[in-house]
Amino acid sequence: MTDEKLKIGICEQFDDGAQTHFKRLLDGYNFEFIEFDTPLDIVKTLLDGELDLAGISGLSAFDLGFSAESNVSGLEISTILPRRDPTLVIVGKNNLDHLPRRGKIFVESELIRRQLKRFRNDLDILSKTDLGLDELTNNDLIEKLEELYGSDKLDGYVLERSLWNVFGKKGRRHTLGMQIGNDSSRQRFIPPPLRGFSLLISRVGFPHSILKDINDEQSMISFRVESKLFLELGKDELLGLNASIRRISTISKSLLEEGGIISDILEEKISDIEKFDENLEKPVQMVEVILETLDNKGQITYSLEKKYIPSDDEYRILKICLDEWNRIIELKN
């Protein structure tokens, strides 16, 4: 690290939980945090040379033009912190399996509303408009939802984990997870794209080595993949999308239980890696990409999964992924 105090601009308002993430992980470094009203204000100030770095969420960075394919002129992604959990939570004493029949559940995202219908079509899923909460955001919204839950007018409410972590009160909450484990009847919840990322943006030429000890390569890969796919698919708000890095042993175990040609190919790939790199010190990992969308009743799921080794030709694999997804959507329509 440099001895000179670096100025980092962050949002004063909620930004997918990135602000608290920066303050927590960069605690002890020689940084000065300066708060701004919007991510755009931060980036403009960075371009003017009055900041060293802009600290914004992956969502805000994407909205400003940062993705796998592009940067804002004169700026670039300098560092990505380890990704925060992008999943959602349901707040309440009961998990989804044990909610009362026709339980009243608040959900804001249409994607998650459909996923909930898929899991429990008996639930009474309510929106902001249904509850007269259209004008409320963040802390005010959670306080009102907690009030409705406390008075038994709601049996639970669903929030993005980042929102709950910043504004939620202590209480029981249950993860809407992405893995179904060994239960074939269990429905997973693939979150909306680009949640949980915290990016440091710099001017071109900023020495990246200053922050190399906190840069997370796995998160960089995940952001690159999700931003490319989300952009290519027209920023579809009904798209569940997650790219993550998983140990190849974990993936192969589940595939081997299923058997078939995919597991055979994976076994062959593992053997090739071990054969040509006998000095592997870290477990071999794969990039796992999952896309899904649902019909409006939550009765039909359209999904696609791709897995590849980081050293593979990512551009070719993602192009194949996009082509296959577009064919799936053509059948849907």
Secondary structure, 3 states (H helix, E strand, C coil): CCCCCEEEEEECCCCCCHHHHHHHHCCCCCEEEEEECCHHHHHHHHHCCCCCEEEEEHHHHHHHCCCCCCCCCCEEEEEECCCCCCCEEEECCCCHHHCCCCCEEECCCHHHHHHHHHHCCCCEEECHHHHCCCCCCHHHHHHHHHHHHHCCCCCEEEEEHHHHHHHCCCCCEEEECCCCCCCCCCCCCCCCCCCCCEEEEEECCCCHHHHCCCCCHHHHHHHHHHHHHHHHCCCCCCCEEEEEEEEHHHHHHHHHHHCCHHHHHHHHHHHHHHHHCCCCCCCCEEEEEEEEEECCCCCCEEEEEEEECCCCCHHHHHHHHHHHHHHHHHHHC
